Amino acid sequence: MVFKQLIEHRILNITDESLSRHPHFKAGLSPYEFHLIEHSPATSQNTSDAERHWVVTFKDVSLDVIATALELRLPLYEGESPDQALDACICTSGLDIP
């Protein structure tokens, strides 16, 4: 995952148990998730309409990011069927899924 044209990032000492203290909690934040904050005051201070505000919640911290875009970079897995491609992905990632 890569944030494009990173403007600002902050790591907040807000845990999964204290998530209600996050300034954007009322926007629907939940633990262990990736959130896009719509109409964030953090982006309205800046001049570009292309700016976005993401909040990523973890066990021990929360990450706030202001950037213009988010790009997911995933490797290409091939197989003769979708099941084979998925198996290749799971084996390569080191996941132990029966």
Secondary structure, 3 states (H helix, E strand, C coil): CEEECCCEEEEECCCCCCHHHCCCHHHCCCCCCEEEECCCHHHHCCCCCCCEEEEEECCCCEEEEEECEEECCCCCCCCCCHHHHHHHHHHHHCCCCC
